[in-house]
């Protein structure tokens, strides 16, 4: 853990616990120490659409709600037992303004989150399912064997059955 977080407590939650519900005000960003969180929306038909995974050393939040004091549009949930640090708005803004090496390291991790989100949006709009799956593996290599295929399928926008077929085809290559 970086020294810039030394005054913040590590919290832990069990798999399935929701940290943020749609409609709540998002008061924290979360830095994952161990485990994994996900953010998602649920459409009108009740289908879950995963927006982001946050494994170890990633951040997750609803930044629009967090910074603009709007009700959240997303849920954030633990998909594994997770240890995390809650970062309030003041601590987050301090992080962005610090000049130390550890602050720079954390800022680079935030940039990584933004880049992965942009790649994901571009992929959803213009890539094949196989390309999106490859991008998932590149972005989240530690999650491929850890999380259920249905979550990966939701993230890349295909059915779990199609993902199974796709993985079989890829393994034959």
N, C-alpha and C positions, 0 to 999 in steps of 0.2 A: 504494500500500500504506500502511496506517495505521501511525503511529509505534509503536503498541502491539505490532506484530509485527516491529519492526526487528531484534531479536536472533534471530529465527527464520529459518532458511534456506528459500529457495524450492527445491522439488524439481520434477522433471518426469518424466513417464512417457508411454509410447507408448500409442496406441489399443489396447484389448484387454487391458491389464495389470490384474490384480486386486489391489487394495490390501488388501482384507479378504475372507477366506473364511469361510463358515458354519462354526461350531465353534471358530474362533480367538477369542482374547481381543482385543477392540477397545481399543487403547492410545492412539488418536489421534482427534481430530476433524480434518477437512480443510477448509481454506478455499481455494476455487478462485480462482486469479489469472487464468488463461486456459484455455480448453478446456472440457471437461464430464465430470463423473463421474455415475454412476447407482448407486442402491442397488436391490437386487432379492432376491427369494426364488425358489426353484425348488420347485414342488409335487411330490407323489409320482409324478405322471405325466411329470415332466421339463419341464413348461411353466414358462417364466420369467414372473414378475409384477413389474413395475417399481414400486417404492415412491416413489422420488424422483429427480429430476434435480438436479444442482448445476452450473449454468453459472457464469460469472464472478461473483465476489463473493458466492457462496452457500457455506454450510457443509453438510457431510454427515458422518454418523457413525452408529454403532449406539449410541445414548445409553444404552440399557439395559445393554449389555455394558460400555461405557466407564465408566459411573458405578457400576454394581452388580457388577462383576467376574464377569459371567456369560459363557459362550460365546456368540459372536455367532449370531444367527438369520438374518443377511443376508450378501450379498456387496456389495462396493463395487468398481466397475470403471470404467476410463476408456473413454469412447465416442469421444473425440477425443484427440489429443496434448494433455496437460494439464500446466500449471504450477500447483503448489499449495503451501500451507504446512501442515506437520504441527503440530498443536497438542496437546501433552500435557495430562494432567489438571491439573497445577499451573498451566500457562499458561491453560487454559480457566477454571479457578476464579478466577484473578487477573483475567481479562477480566470475569467477572461481578461482581467486587468493585470494579473501578476506577471512579473518578468523572469521569474526563476526558471531553471531547467526543468523542474518537475511540473511547473505550470505549463511550460511550452509542450512538454510531453502529453499532458492532458488535453491541451488545445488541439494537438495533432490527432488525438483519438476522437475528439468531437468532429474534426474535419473528415476523418475516415467514415464516421456515421453519415455525414452529409453526402459524401461521395457514393457510399453504398446505396443510399436512398435514391440518388439521381440515376445510378446505373439500373436500379430496380425499376424505376418508372420508365426509363428508355426501353428496357427489356420487355416490360409488359405491353408496351405500345408497338414494338417493332421486332421482337425476337421470337424464334420458335421455342417450343417447350423444352427441347433438348438444350438449346442455348441458355434458357433461363435456369435449367437445372445445373448446367456447368457453372454458371455465374453464382448460383447458390453455394456450390461446393467450394468455389474460389473465395467467396466472402465469408462463409461459415464452415471451414473444414472440420472444426471440432464437433459440429452438431450432426454430421451425416449419420454417424452410428449411434448417437445419443437420443435423438428425438423420434417420435413416431412418424412414419411415412405420410400419414394423413396431414400432419402439420406442414411438412415440406411441400406436399401437393397443394395445400391451401396457399402457401406462400408464393409458389410459382404459377398458381392459377389454373391447375388441372385437377382431375379426379385422382384419388389414390390408386385406382385400378390402372389408369393410364400411366401414372408414374411407375408402377410395377413393370408394365410392359416396356416403358422407356428404359428403365434400368437394365432389363434383360437384353434389350437391343444394344445398349452401350457396352455391356459386359462381353457381348459376342464380338465386338469390334477389336 
